[in-house]
Amino acid sequence: MLKVCFTVCYFHHGNDCAYTAGEHVGGSIENYGVMATQKAHEIGALNTNFANPHRT
Protein backbone atom coordinates (compact mmCIF):
# COMPACT_ATOMS: atom_id res chain seq x y z
CA MET A 1 0.00 0.00 0.00
CA LEU A 2 2.76 2.47 0.83
CA LYS A 3 4.45 1.80 -2.53
CA VAL A 4 1.27 2.84 -4.34
CA CYS A 5 0.94 5.84 -2.06
CA PHE A 6 4.50 7.02 -2.75
CA THR A 7 3.97 6.57 -6.49
CA VAL A 8 0.87 8.78 -6.30
CA CYS A 9 2.79 11.39 -4.28
CA TYR A 10 5.67 11.40 -6.75
CA PHE A 11 3.77 11.55 -10.02
CA HIS A 12 0.69 13.46 -8.88
CA HIS A 13 -0.02 16.05 -6.28
CA GLY A 14 -1.18 13.48 -3.73
CA ASN A 15 -1.40 15.51 -0.52
CA ASP A 16 -3.89 13.11 1.05
CA CYS A 17 -1.52 10.25 0.43
CA ALA A 18 1.48 12.23 1.68
CA TYR A 19 -0.32 13.15 4.88
CA THR A 20 -1.35 9.54 5.45
CA ALA A 21 2.23 8.35 4.93
CA GLY A 22 3.56 11.12 7.20
CA GLU A 23 1.17 10.19 9.98
CA HIS A 24 2.08 6.53 9.56
CA VAL A 25 5.83 7.17 9.70
CA GLY A 26 5.89 9.92 12.32
CA GLY A 27 2.76 9.29 14.33
CA SER A 28 1.58 12.82 13.49
CA ILE A 29 2.24 15.41 10.80
CA GLU A 30 4.16 17.61 13.23
CA ASN A 31 6.36 14.75 14.42
CA TYR A 32 7.03 13.70 10.83
CA GLY A 33 8.32 17.21 10.13
CA VAL A 34 10.63 17.05 13.14
CA MET A 35 11.89 13.58 12.16
CA ALA A 36 12.47 14.55 8.52
CA THR A 37 14.29 17.74 9.52
CA GLN A 38 16.52 15.81 11.94
CA LYS A 39 17.38 13.27 9.24
CA ALA A 40 18.15 16.03 6.74
CA HIS A 41 20.52 17.65 9.25
CA GLU A 42 22.19 14.30 9.96
CA ILE A 43 23.04 13.87 6.29
CA GLY A 44 24.36 17.41 5.94
CA ALA A 45 21.35 19.43 4.71
CA LEU A 46 21.67 21.93 7.54
CA ASN A 47 19.50 24.65 5.98
CA THR A 48 16.56 22.31 5.44
CA ASN A 49 13.35 22.41 7.46
CA PHE A 50 10.33 20.17 6.89
CA ALA A 51 6.92 21.25 8.14
CA ASN A 52 4.86 18.58 6.36
CA PRO A 53 5.29 15.47 4.20
CA HIS A 54 4.24 16.91 0.84
CA ARG A 55 6.22 18.91 -1.69
CA THR A 56 4.80 22.35 -1.03
PyMOL Python script that loads the backbone (N, CA, C, O; Angstrom):
from pymol import cmd

cmd.read_pdbstr("""\
ATOM      1  N   MET A   1       0.812  -1.200   0.000  1.00  0.00           N
ATOM      2  CA  MET A   1       0.000   0.000   0.000  1.00  0.00           C
ATOM      3  C   MET A   1       0.851   1.257   0.000  1.00  0.00           C
ATOM      4  O   MET A   1       0.548   2.207  -0.722  1.00  0.00           O
ATOM      5  N   LEU A   2       1.914   1.279   0.801  1.00  0.00           N
ATOM      6  CA  LEU A   2       2.763   2.471   0.831  1.00  0.00           C
ATOM      7  C   LEU A   2       3.453   2.703  -0.503  1.00  0.00           C
ATOM      8  O   LEU A   2       3.665   3.853  -0.887  1.00  0.00           O
ATOM      9  N   LYS A   3       3.811   1.633  -1.225  1.00  0.00           N
ATOM     10  CA  LYS A   3       4.452   1.799  -2.530  1.00  0.00           C
ATOM     11  C   LYS A   3       3.518   2.535  -3.487  1.00  0.00           C
ATOM     12  O   LYS A   3       3.948   3.436  -4.207  1.00  0.00           O
ATOM     13  N   VAL A   4       2.256   2.157  -3.497  1.00  0.00           N
ATOM     14  CA  VAL A   4       1.270   2.836  -4.338  1.00  0.00           C
ATOM     15  C   VAL A   4       1.126   4.285  -3.892  1.00  0.00           C
ATOM     16  O   VAL A   4       1.051   5.190  -4.722  1.00  0.00           O
ATOM     17  N   CYS A   5       1.088   4.501  -2.602  1.00  0.00           N
ATOM     18  CA  CYS A   5       0.942   5.840  -2.060  1.00  0.00           C
ATOM     19  C   CYS A   5       2.115   6.729  -2.471  1.00  0.00           C
ATOM     20  O   CYS A   5       1.904   7.870  -2.881  1.00  0.00           O
ATOM     21  N   PHE A   6       3.331   6.231  -2.369  1.00  0.00           N
ATOM     22  CA  PHE A   6       4.499   7.017  -2.755  1.00  0.00           C
ATOM     23  C   PHE A   6       4.513   7.303  -4.247  1.00  0.00           C
ATOM     24  O   PHE A   6       4.937   8.379  -4.669  1.00  0.00           O
ATOM     25  N   THR A   7       4.056   6.353  -5.046  1.00  0.00           N
ATOM     26  CA  THR A   7       3.965   6.570  -6.490  1.00  0.00           C
ATOM     27  C   THR A   7       2.994   7.701  -6.785  1.00  0.00           C
ATOM     28  O   THR A   7       3.279   8.565  -7.615  1.00  0.00           O
ATOM     29  N   VAL A   8       1.857   7.703  -6.117  1.00  0.00           N
ATOM     30  CA  VAL A   8       0.871   8.776  -6.296  1.00  0.00           C
ATOM     31  C   VAL A   8       1.477  10.114  -5.886  1.00  0.00           C
ATOM     32  O   VAL A   8       1.304  11.111  -6.587  1.00  0.00           O
ATOM     33  N   CYS A   9       2.178  10.146  -4.768  1.00  0.00           N
ATOM     34  CA  CYS A   9       2.785  11.386  -4.281  1.00  0.00           C
ATOM     35  C   CYS A   9       3.840  11.903  -5.242  1.00  0.00           C
ATOM     36  O   CYS A   9       3.979  13.113  -5.415  1.00  0.00           O
ATOM     37  N   TYR A  10       4.581  11.005  -5.867  1.00  0.00           N
ATOM     38  CA  TYR A  10       5.669  11.403  -6.749  1.00  0.00           C
ATOM     39  C   TYR A  10       5.157  11.912  -8.087  1.00  0.00           C
ATOM     40  O   TYR A  10       5.619  12.944  -8.575  1.00  0.00           O
ATOM     41  N   PHE A  11       4.221  11.212  -8.676  1.00  0.00           N
ATOM     42  CA  PHE A  11       3.772  11.553 -10.017  1.00  0.00           C
ATOM     43  C   PHE A  11       2.569  12.488 -10.048  1.00  0.00           C
ATOM     44  O   PHE A  11       2.300  13.110 -11.076  1.00  0.00           O
ATOM     45  N   HIS A  12       1.859  12.595  -8.968  1.00  0.00           N
ATOM     46  CA  HIS A  12       0.690  13.456  -8.884  1.00  0.00           C
ATOM     47  C   HIS A  12       0.803  14.279  -7.615  1.00  0.00           C
ATOM     48  O   HIS A  12       1.653  14.013  -6.766  1.00  0.00           O
ATOM     49  N   HIS A  13      -0.024  15.242  -7.493  1.00  0.00           N
ATOM     50  CA  HIS A  13      -0.016  16.048  -6.276  1.00  0.00           C
ATOM     51  C   HIS A  13      -0.911  15.360  -5.254  1.00  0.00           C
ATOM     52  O   HIS A  13      -2.055  15.765  -5.046  1.00  0.00           O
ATOM     53  N   GLY A  14      -0.391  14.329  -4.624  1.00  0.00           N
ATOM     54  CA  GLY A  14      -1.183  13.485  -3.728  1.00  0.00           C
ATOM     55  C   GLY A  14      -1.048  13.874  -2.281  1.00  0.00           C
ATOM     56  O   GLY A  14      -0.500  13.110  -1.486  1.00  0.00           O
ATOM     57  N   ASN A  15      -1.540  15.058  -1.910  1.00  0.00           N
ATOM     58  CA  ASN A  15      -1.405  15.514  -0.523  1.00  0.00           C
ATOM     59  C   ASN A  15      -2.056  14.568   0.472  1.00  0.00           C
ATOM     60  O   ASN A  15      -1.503  14.325   1.545  1.00  0.00           O
ATOM     61  N   ASP A  16      -3.225  14.030   0.133  1.00  0.00           N
ATOM     62  CA  ASP A  16      -3.889  13.111   1.055  1.00  0.00           C
ATOM     63  C   ASP A  16      -3.008  11.911   1.335  1.00  0.00           C
ATOM     64  O   ASP A  16      -2.887  11.461   2.475  1.00  0.00           O
ATOM     65  N   CYS A  17      -2.400  11.405   0.289  1.00  0.00           N
ATOM     66  CA  CYS A  17      -1.521  10.246   0.429  1.00  0.00           C
ATOM     67  C   CYS A  17      -0.268  10.618   1.226  1.00  0.00           C
ATOM     68  O   CYS A  17       0.180   9.847   2.075  1.00  0.00           O
ATOM     69  N   ALA A  18       0.291  11.783   0.956  1.00  0.00           N
ATOM     70  CA  ALA A  18       1.481  12.232   1.675  1.00  0.00           C
ATOM     71  C   ALA A  18       1.188  12.404   3.164  1.00  0.00           C
ATOM     72  O   ALA A  18       1.992  12.011   4.010  1.00  0.00           O
ATOM     73  N   TYR A  19       0.045  12.986   3.477  1.00  0.00           N
ATOM     74  CA  TYR A  19      -0.318  13.150   4.879  1.00  0.00           C
ATOM     75  C   TYR A  19      -0.512  11.805   5.565  1.00  0.00           C
ATOM     76  O   TYR A  19      -0.088  11.619   6.706  1.00  0.00           O
ATOM     77  N   THR A  20      -1.147  10.872   4.876  1.00  0.00           N
ATOM     78  CA  THR A  20      -1.348   9.541   5.450  1.00  0.00           C
ATOM     79  C   THR A  20      -0.010   8.867   5.719  1.00  0.00           C
ATOM     80  O   THR A  20       0.190   8.284   6.784  1.00  0.00           O
ATOM     81  N   ALA A  21       0.905   8.944   4.761  1.00  0.00           N
ATOM     82  CA  ALA A  21       2.228   8.350   4.933  1.00  0.00           C
ATOM     83  C   ALA A  21       2.986   9.046   6.065  1.00  0.00           C
ATOM     84  O   ALA A  21       3.645   8.384   6.866  1.00  0.00           O
ATOM     85  N   GLY A  22       2.897  10.375   6.134  1.00  0.00           N
ATOM     86  CA  GLY A  22       3.565  11.124   7.198  1.00  0.00           C
ATOM     87  C   GLY A  22       3.054  10.755   8.579  1.00  0.00           C
ATOM     88  O   GLY A  22       3.833  10.608   9.521  1.00  0.00           O
ATOM     89  N   GLU A  23       1.743  10.606   8.692  1.00  0.00           N
ATOM     90  CA  GLU A  23       1.173  10.191   9.975  1.00  0.00           C
ATOM     91  C   GLU A  23       1.584   8.769  10.325  1.00  0.00           C
ATOM     92  O   GLU A  23       1.815   8.452  11.492  1.00  0.00           O
ATOM     93  N   HIS A  24       1.673   7.919   9.315  1.00  0.00           N
ATOM     94  CA  HIS A  24       2.085   6.531   9.559  1.00  0.00           C
ATOM     95  C   HIS A  24       3.538   6.477  10.027  1.00  0.00           C
ATOM     96  O   HIS A  24       3.857   5.769  10.982  1.00  0.00           O
ATOM     97  N   VAL A  25       4.397   7.205   9.374  1.00  0.00           N
ATOM     98  CA  VAL A  25       5.827   7.174   9.699  1.00  0.00           C
ATOM     99  C   VAL A  25       6.117   7.902  11.003  1.00  0.00           C
ATOM    100  O   VAL A  25       6.851   7.393  11.850  1.00  0.00           O
ATOM    101  N   GLY A  26       5.541   9.099  11.170  1.00  0.00           N
ATOM    102  CA  GLY A  26       5.886   9.922  12.320  1.00  0.00           C
ATOM    103  C   GLY A  26       4.922   9.889  13.483  1.00  0.00           C
ATOM    104  O   GLY A  26       5.229  10.402  14.559  1.00  0.00           O
ATOM    105  N   GLY A  27       3.767   9.296  13.282  1.00  0.00           N
ATOM    106  CA  GLY A  27       2.762   9.292  14.330  1.00  0.00           C
ATOM    107  C   GLY A  27       1.862  10.509  14.277  1.00  0.00           C
ATOM    108  O   GLY A  27       0.724  10.462  14.744  1.00  0.00           O
ATOM    109  N   SER A  28       2.360  11.600  13.711  1.00  0.00           N
ATOM    110  CA  SER A  28       1.583  12.823  13.486  1.00  0.00           C
ATOM    111  C   SER A  28       2.318  13.627  12.412  1.00  0.00           C
ATOM    112  O   SER A  28       3.494  13.388  12.137  1.00  0.00           O
ATOM    113  N   ILE A  29       1.615  14.572  11.820  1.00  0.00           N
ATOM    114  CA  ILE A  29       2.238  15.414  10.797  1.00  0.00           C
ATOM    115  C   ILE A  29       3.369  16.234  11.406  1.00  0.00           C
ATOM    116  O   ILE A  29       4.439  16.355  10.810  1.00  0.00           O
ATOM    117  N   GLU A  30       3.141  16.790  12.574  1.00  0.00           N
ATOM    118  CA  GLU A  30       4.156  17.608  13.233  1.00  0.00           C
ATOM    119  C   GLU A  30       5.407  16.794  13.551  1.00  0.00           C
ATOM    120  O   GLU A  30       6.526  17.251  13.322  1.00  0.00           O
ATOM    121  N   ASN A  31       5.213  15.586  14.081  1.00  0.00           N
ATOM    122  CA  ASN A  31       6.358  14.745  14.421  1.00  0.00           C
ATOM    123  C   ASN A  31       7.105  14.295  13.169  1.00  0.00           C
ATOM    124  O   ASN A  31       8.330  14.174  13.184  1.00  0.00           O
ATOM    125  N   TYR A  32       6.369  14.046  12.086  1.00  0.00           N
ATOM    126  CA  TYR A  32       7.029  13.700  10.832  1.00  0.00           C
ATOM    127  C   TYR A  32       7.964  14.833  10.403  1.00  0.00           C
ATOM    128  O   TYR A  32       9.096  14.583   9.991  1.00  0.00           O
ATOM    129  N   GLY A  33       7.492  16.067  10.500  1.00  0.00           N
ATOM    130  CA  GLY A  33       8.325  17.214  10.132  1.00  0.00           C
ATOM    131  C   GLY A  33       9.595  17.290  10.962  1.00  0.00           C
ATOM    132  O   GLY A  33      10.674  17.567  10.438  1.00  0.00           O
ATOM    133  N   VAL A  34       9.461  17.044  12.253  1.00  0.00           N
ATOM    134  CA  VAL A  34      10.630  17.051  13.144  1.00  0.00           C
ATOM    135  C   VAL A  34      11.597  15.933  12.749  1.00  0.00           C
ATOM    136  O   VAL A  34      12.804  16.150  12.647  1.00  0.00           O
ATOM    137  N   MET A  35      11.046  14.730  12.527  1.00  0.00           N
ATOM    138  CA  MET A  35      11.893  13.585  12.162  1.00  0.00           C
ATOM    139  C   MET A  35      12.599  13.815  10.829  1.00  0.00           C
ATOM    140  O   MET A  35      13.791  13.536  10.701  1.00  0.00           O
ATOM    141  N   ALA A  36      11.872  14.322   9.841  1.00  0.00           N
ATOM    142  CA  ALA A  36      12.465  14.548   8.518  1.00  0.00           C
ATOM    143  C   ALA A  36      13.538  15.630   8.580  1.00  0.00           C
ATOM    144  O   ALA A  36      14.573  15.515   7.924  1.00  0.00           O
ATOM    145  N   THR A  37      13.299  16.674   9.359  1.00  0.00           N
ATOM    146  CA  THR A  37      14.291  17.736   9.522  1.00  0.00           C
ATOM    147  C   THR A  37      15.544  17.208  10.208  1.00  0.00           C
ATOM    148  O   THR A  37      16.659  17.528   9.796  1.00  0.00           O
ATOM    149  N   GLN A  38      15.368  16.401  11.251  1.00  0.00           N
ATOM    150  CA  GLN A  38      16.518  15.812  11.942  1.00  0.00           C
ATOM    151  C   GLN A  38      17.344  14.952  10.992  1.00  0.00           C
ATOM    152  O   GLN A  38      18.572  15.029  10.990  1.00  0.00           O
ATOM    153  N   LYS A  39      16.674  14.136  10.190  1.00  0.00           N
ATOM    154  CA  LYS A  39      17.379  13.274   9.242  1.00  0.00           C
ATOM    155  C   LYS A  39      18.123  14.109   8.212  1.00  0.00           C
ATOM    156  O   LYS A  39      19.265  13.798   7.874  1.00  0.00           O
ATOM    157  N   ALA A  40      17.500  15.156   7.711  1.00  0.00           N
ATOM    158  CA  ALA A  40      18.153  16.031   6.740  1.00  0.00           C
ATOM    159  C   ALA A  40      19.416  16.636   7.340  1.00  0.00           C
ATOM    160  O   ALA A  40      20.448  16.703   6.672  1.00  0.00           O
ATOM    161  N   HIS A  41      19.344  17.075   8.586  1.00  0.00           N
ATOM    162  CA  HIS A  41      20.515  17.652   9.246  1.00  0.00           C
ATOM    163  C   HIS A  41      21.607  16.609   9.446  1.00  0.00           C
ATOM    164  O   HIS A  41      22.792  16.909   9.301  1.00  0.00           O
ATOM    165  N   GLU A  42      21.210  15.384   9.780  1.00  0.00           N
ATOM    166  CA  GLU A  42      22.191  14.301   9.962  1.00  0.00           C
ATOM    167  C   GLU A  42      22.985  14.033   8.694  1.00  0.00           C
ATOM    168  O   GLU A  42      24.171  13.708   8.759  1.00  0.00           O
ATOM    169  N   ILE A  43      22.342  14.165   7.545  1.00  0.00           N
ATOM    170  CA  ILE A  43      23.042  13.869   6.291  1.00  0.00           C
ATOM    171  C   ILE A  43      23.651  15.114   5.652  1.00  0.00           C
ATOM    172  O   ILE A  43      24.120  15.068   4.515  1.00  0.00           O
ATOM    173  N   GLY A  44      23.641  16.232   6.393  1.00  0.00           N
ATOM    174  CA  GLY A  44      24.359  17.410   5.941  1.00  0.00           C
ATOM    175  C   GLY A  44      23.518  18.528   5.347  1.00  0.00           C
ATOM    176  O   GLY A  44      24.075  19.559   4.967  1.00  0.00           O
ATOM    177  N   ALA A  45      22.224  18.374   5.252  1.00  0.00           N
ATOM    178  CA  ALA A  45      21.354  19.430   4.713  1.00  0.00           C
ATOM    179  C   ALA A  45      20.938  20.334   5.872  1.00  0.00           C
ATOM    180  O   ALA A  45      19.803  20.273   6.345  1.00  0.00           O
ATOM    181  N   LEU A  46      21.862  21.165   6.316  1.00  0.00           N
ATOM    182  CA  LEU A  46      21.675  21.929   7.543  1.00  0.00           C
ATOM    183  C   LEU A  46      20.697  23.089   7.400  1.00  0.00           C
ATOM    184  O   LEU A  46      20.175  23.571   8.405  1.00  0.00           O
ATOM    185  N   ASN A  47      20.439  23.544   6.191  1.00  0.00           N
ATOM    186  CA  ASN A  47      19.501  24.652   5.982  1.00  0.00           C
ATOM    187  C   ASN A  47      18.134  24.157   5.533  1.00  0.00           C
ATOM    188  O   ASN A  47      17.379  24.899   4.906  1.00  0.00           O
ATOM    189  N   THR A  48      17.816  22.918   5.848  1.00  0.00           N
ATOM    190  CA  THR A  48      16.557  22.313   5.440  1.00  0.00           C
ATOM    191  C   THR A  48      15.628  22.197   6.629  1.00  0.00           C
ATOM    192  O   THR A  48      16.052  21.829   7.724  1.00  0.00           O
ATOM    193  N   ASN A  49      14.350  22.514   6.412  1.00  0.00           N
ATOM    194  CA  ASN A  49      13.349  22.412   7.465  1.00  0.00           C
ATOM    195  C   ASN A  49      12.060  21.885   6.857  1.00  0.00           C
ATOM    196  O   ASN A  49      11.506  22.493   5.942  1.00  0.00           O
ATOM    197  N   PHE A  50      11.583  20.757   7.362  1.00  0.00           N
ATOM    198  CA  PHE A  50      10.331  20.167   6.893  1.00  0.00           C
ATOM    199  C   PHE A  50       9.212  20.522   7.867  1.00  0.00           C
ATOM    200  O   PHE A  50       9.366  20.399   9.082  1.00  0.00           O
ATOM    201  N   ALA A  51       8.093  20.960   7.320  1.00  0.00           N
ATOM    202  CA  ALA A  51       6.924  21.248   8.142  1.00  0.00           C
ATOM    203  C   ALA A  51       5.813  20.230   7.883  1.00  0.00           C
ATOM    204  O   ALA A  51       4.909  20.065   8.702  1.00  0.00           O
ATOM    205  N   ASN A  52       5.890  19.550   6.734  1.00  0.00           N
ATOM    206  CA  ASN A  52       4.855  18.583   6.360  1.00  0.00           C
ATOM    207  C   ASN A  52       5.445  17.582   5.352  1.00  0.00           C
ATOM    208  O   ASN A  52       6.553  17.791   4.857  1.00  0.00           O
ATOM    209  N   PRO A  53       4.733  16.524   5.052  1.00  0.00           N
ATOM    210  CA  PRO A  53       5.288  15.469   4.201  1.00  0.00           C
ATOM    211  C   PRO A  53       5.069  15.663   2.699  1.00  0.00           C
ATOM    212  O   PRO A  53       5.485  14.811   1.914  1.00  0.00           O
ATOM    213  N   HIS A  54       4.436  16.745   2.280  1.00  0.00           N
ATOM    214  CA  HIS A  54       4.241  16.910   0.837  1.00  0.00           C
ATOM    215  C   HIS A  54       5.203  17.960   0.284  1.00  0.00           C
ATOM    216  O   HIS A  54       5.939  18.599   1.035  1.00  0.00           O
ATOM    217  N   ARG A  55       5.189  18.126  -1.020  1.00  0.00           N
ATOM    218  CA  ARG A  55       6.224  18.914  -1.693  1.00  0.00           C
ATOM    219  C   ARG A  55       6.048  20.407  -1.612  1.00  0.00           C
ATOM    220  O   ARG A  55       6.912  21.134  -2.100  1.00  0.00           O
ATOM    221  N   THR A  56       4.996  20.903  -1.033  1.00  0.00           N
ATOM    222  CA  THR A  56       4.797  22.350  -1.031  1.00  0.00           C
ATOM    223  C   THR A  56       5.047  22.945   0.323  1.00  0.00           C
ATOM    224  O   THR A  56       4.923  24.157   0.498  1.00  0.00           O
TER     225      THR A  56
END
""", "prot")
cmd.dss("prot")
cmd.show_as("cartoon", "prot")
cmd.util.cbc("prot")
cmd.orient("prot")
